[in-house]
């Protein structure tokens, strides 16, 4: 069983920065696409950014130019650097690791709160 351990959430003022980290307990995820999703109450979970084993990265339009996703060389950890944060970025952020069949592992979620 693979676990995804998240850290780095918190509260920040608009315009501020935070970095989220996600570490997998097994390096098997180096073969998985990894990334971050976010969810607010009453809304569906949405993709923020993900990175393939080959290094291809997709970002949601709403975060392009503000968020940067990276992955460590071993492939078992991902990092989401968030800058120029906006109140609408407030959400619970979930780390995800998935294989091509669609099977996914999820982290427990970490809250990012952007407020004045």
Secondary structure, 3 states (H helix, E strand, C coil): CCCEEEECCEEECCCCCEEEEEEECCHHHHHCEEEEEEECCCCCCEEEEEECCCCCEEECHHHCCCEEEEECCCCCEEEEEECCCCHHHCEEEEEEEECCCCCEEECCCEEEEECC
